[in-house]
Amino acid sequence: MDMTASPWSRVISFEGINNFRDYGGWRAADGAEVARGVLFRSAHMARATSADLDQLAKLGLVIVTDLRQGEEQAEHPGAWIGKLPLEVIEEPGRTAICADGAPKAPHLAAFRKSDFSPHAMRRLLGGHYMTMAYDARHIELFRRYFHRLPSLKGGMVMHCAAGKDRTGILARLTHHVLGVHQDDAMEDYLLSNTAGNIAQRLPALQQHMEAAYGRSIGSEAIQALLTVEPAYIKACWAALEARSGSVDAYLSNVLGVDAARQFAIRERLLS
């Protein structure tokens, strides 16, 4: 693997934001380097402190791509809103609720039917990865993200709730477009397991989910929920190849990221 920076040098520490890191800096197939200080990924930013907002401003961010559902945004609105002048790529602001009051977000709805065992959490995530890239709202958000990259002037941060699954897929697709070696792209994906402050976040999430679902949930299940595994992103890639024929066909035919747009993205982000 050819990486121009150690994993931890790309992780940026904040007081109230988890899993924030630069996913540039990797070598592309032709020896070029993905620009640093432009592409960032993170967990949600609802708990960002004043010091965190100052730090975000110093990064030169101009765009936030928020991959969360409307009800997730309503529960944890970004602390930067009204304080930093950022363009937003997001789902139209609405909270989608089913007739029975259950949230429409697939992973949240699936929890209601789960036995909350570690195996069930892994099975849920693996199945989710096989469908996420074809969810209509993800297609729209992914398309808007890629269509914005060639004209990007400044930094962009993309995030979901934990910054590991939806964000992980979009980062992996970006690395594919930029020609990053699959081993390096996998290393970047798995960095969520060390950059995500899992041990610190686990007790609070366990308490939250036990209150939300009215049952005892073991820490092993929460640990499984908070981590990523190579099998997950491989399941996503297999689904893209099975349903679209190839990753490039998915990018071109589903997201509208054809060869010309991919070239424009590489022109902007490789040096």
C-alpha positions, 0 to 999 in steps of 0.5 A: 500500500502506498500512503502519503500520510500515516492514518492518524495524521489524517484524523482531526480531533474535535471536542464534540465531533467524532470520526472527523478526518481528511480522506484525501492524501492517498496515491492514485493509480497514475502516481498523482495524489488526492488533494489534502485539505479538501475532502473531509468526512465525519459523524454528525456535528450536533454537539460541536462546541464553539471551539469546534466551529472555529476549527471548522471555519479554519479548514476552509469548508464551503459545503456540507453534504448531510446524508441523514434522513429528515428525522435524524437531522431534526433530532441532531441538527448541526451546531454550525447552522446559522453560525457558518456560511456553508452550502448544504447538500441534503434531503429537503427538510422534512421528517418522514414518519410512517403511519404507525409512527415508526421512522422510515429510515431503514436502519431505524425501522429495522431495529424495532424487529431486531433481537439486538444480538451482535449477530443481528447487528452485523446481519442488519448492517450487511443487508443494509450495505447491499441496498443503500446505494440504490435507495432513491434518496441516496442516489439523489444525494450521491449524484448532487455530491459528485456533480458538485466536486468539479467546481468545488472551491474550498473544502467539503465535509460529508457526514451521516450519523456516525460517519461510517456507513453511508459516508463510508460508501460515498467515500469509497465511491469517490476513491474509486473515481480518483483511482485510489488502490482498493487496499488503501480505500479499504484502510481509509474505510476501516479507520472509522474503527479507531477514529470513531471514539467508539469506547467513549461513545458506546455507553451513551448510545447503549443508554439511548437505544435501551430507552428508545426501544424499551429493552436491555441491549448488551454492549457487544451488540452496540460495539458491533453496531458502531464498527465497520467490517471489510465484509460490509463494503465488499457486500456493497461492491458486489451489489453494484456489480450484480445490479449495474454490471460494474461500479463504473456502470453504476456511477454512469448509469445511476448517478450520472457520473460518466467518463467526462465527469469522472475526468473533471473530478480527477482534474480538480482533486488530483495533483 
